[in-house]
Amino acid sequence: MAESGHLVIGTLHTKSCAETIDRMINFYEISDQTTVKYLISSLLKLVISQRLLKGIDGKLVLLPEVMVVDNVIAGCIRKDKFSVSELEDAMQTSIEKGNITLINSIAHLFVEEKITLEQAKSQIEEKNIEILNRTIMQLKIKRQ
């Protein structure tokens, strides 16, 4: 059990780290969710989400997302009105803490010419296309 200091590893079928947290919270009755949010935010250290995509060369490529649960992320989890998009935004703003966002992973794969732009865009919501485009441009500038 995590509360006693043991490492606990579990799996859930979700599309992202933030959706994993949402699924964990919503597994419980509404009356228990405040306690569950507190426990998750204080005990959870890391969430990893991964997808496999067929690359340009036909081989599978890994599309990882990593959420390091720091004080900012923990605060988002504990909020009365938990929001997946707010948690994703918090991950984006704390990249230096070790978070790897889905958008950053997608942009890296595109810039490394492992996936097409169409594949990249198909992995994210329409509202995040502009963020993807900016991230791709930043990566291309860094490579020059």
C-alpha positions as CSV (number, residue, x, y, z in Angstrom):
1,M,0.0,0.0,0.0
2,A,1.4,3.4,-1.0
3,E,0.5,5.0,2.4
4,S,3.0,2.7,4.1
5,G,5.8,3.7,1.7
6,H,5.7,0.8,-0.7
7,L,5.9,1.2,-4.5
8,V,2.5,0.6,-6.1
9,I,2.2,0.3,-9.9
10,G,-1.1,0.2,-11.6
11,T,-2.5,0.5,-15.1
12,L,-5.6,2.1,-16.5
13,H,-6.7,2.4,-20.1
14,T,-6.9,6.2,-20.6
15,K,-5.6,8.6,-23.3
16,S,-3.5,10.9,-21.0
17,C,-2.1,11.4,-17.6
18,A,-4.8,13.9,-16.7
19,E,-7.5,11.5,-17.8
20,T,-5.9,8.8,-15.6
21,I,-6.3,11.1,-12.5
22,D,-9.9,11.9,-13.6
23,R,-10.7,8.2,-13.9
24,M,-9.2,7.4,-10.5
25,I,-11.3,10.2,-8.8
26,N,-14.5,9.3,-10.6
27,F,-14.2,5.6,-9.6
28,Y,-15.4,6.7,-6.2
29,E,-18.8,8.0,-5.0
30,I,-19.1,11.8,-5.0
31,S,-19.2,11.8,-1.2
32,D,-15.8,10.2,-1.1
33,Q,-14.1,12.2,-3.8
34,T,-12.7,15.0,-1.6
35,T,-10.8,12.4,0.5
36,V,-9.7,10.5,-2.6
37,K,-8.4,13.7,-4.2
38,Y,-6.4,14.5,-1.0
39,L,-4.9,10.9,-0.9
40,I,-4.0,11.0,-4.6
41,S,-2.5,14.4,-4.4
42,S,-0.4,13.6,-1.4
43,L,0.7,10.0,-2.3
44,L,1.0,9.9,-6.0
45,K,4.4,10.8,-7.4
46,L,4.3,10.1,-11.1
47,V,1.9,9.2,-13.9
48,I,3.1,7.9,-17.3
49,S,0.8,7.6,-20.3
50,Q,1.9,6.0,-23.5
51,R,0.6,5.5,-27.0
52,L,2.1,3.6,-30.0
53,L,1.8,5.1,-33.4
54,K,2.8,3.7,-36.8
55,G,5.7,5.9,-37.9
56,I,6.6,7.1,-41.4
57,D,8.8,4.1,-41.8
58,G,6.1,1.7,-40.8
59,K,7.6,0.9,-37.5
60,L,5.9,1.7,-34.2
61,V,7.0,4.8,-32.3
62,L,6.4,5.6,-28.7
63,L,4.4,8.7,-27.8
64,P,5.0,9.2,-24.1
65,E,3.5,11.6,-21.6
66,V,4.9,12.0,-18.0
67,M,3.3,13.9,-15.2
68,V,5.4,14.5,-12.1
69,V,3.1,15.3,-9.1
70,D,4.6,18.4,-7.6
71,N,2.8,21.1,-5.4
72,V,1.2,22.7,-8.5
73,I,-0.2,19.4,-9.9
74,A,-1.3,18.3,-6.4
75,G,-3.1,21.6,-6.0
76,C,-5.0,21.0,-9.2
77,I,-6.0,17.5,-8.2
78,R,-7.3,18.7,-4.8
79,K,-9.6,21.4,-6.2
80,D,-13.3,21.1,-5.6
81,K,-13.9,21.3,-9.4
82,F,-11.3,19.0,-10.8
83,S,-10.4,19.9,-14.4
84,V,-8.5,17.7,-16.9
85,S,-7.6,20.8,-19.0
86,E,-6.4,22.7,-16.0
87,L,-4.2,19.8,-15.0
88,E,-2.8,19.6,-18.6
89,D,-2.1,23.3,-18.5
90,A,-0.2,22.9,-15.1
91,M,1.9,20.1,-16.7
92,Q,2.8,22.5,-19.6
93,T,3.9,25.3,-17.3
94,S,6.1,23.0,-15.2
95,I,8.1,21.2,-17.9
96,E,11.3,22.0,-16.0
97,K,10.2,19.7,-13.2
98,G,10.3,16.7,-15.5
99,N,6.8,16.8,-17.1
100,I,6.6,15.6,-20.7
101,T,3.3,16.7,-22.3
102,L,1.6,14.9,-25.1
103,I,2.0,17.9,-27.3
104,N,5.8,18.1,-26.7
105,S,6.2,14.4,-27.5
106,I,4.1,14.7,-30.7
107,A,6.1,17.8,-31.8
108,H,9.4,16.0,-31.1
109,L,8.3,13.0,-33.2
110,F,7.2,15.3,-36.1
111,V,10.5,17.4,-36.0
112,E,12.5,14.1,-35.9
113,E,10.5,13.1,-39.0
114,K,9.1,10.0,-37.4
115,I,5.4,10.9,-37.9
116,T,3.5,13.1,-40.4
117,L,1.9,16.4,-39.5
118,E,-1.5,14.7,-40.1
119,Q,-0.7,12.0,-37.6
120,A,0.5,14.6,-35.1
121,K,-2.7,16.6,-35.4
122,S,-4.9,13.5,-35.1
123,Q,-3.5,12.8,-31.6
124,I,-4.7,16.0,-30.0
125,E,-7.9,18.0,-29.7
126,E,-8.6,20.7,-32.2
127,K,-8.2,23.5,-29.6
128,N,-4.6,22.4,-29.1
129,I,-3.5,22.6,-32.8
130,E,-2.1,26.2,-32.3
131,I,0.0,25.0,-29.3
132,L,1.3,22.1,-31.3
133,N,2.3,24.5,-34.2
134,R,4.1,26.8,-31.8
135,T,5.9,23.9,-30.1
136,I,7.0,22.6,-33.5
137,M,8.3,26.0,-34.5
138,Q,10.2,26.4,-31.2
139,L,11.8,22.9,-31.6
140,K,12.8,23.7,-35.2
141,I,14.4,27.0,-34.1
142,K,16.4,25.2,-31.3
143,R,17.7,22.7,-33.8
144,Q,19.2,25.4,-36.1
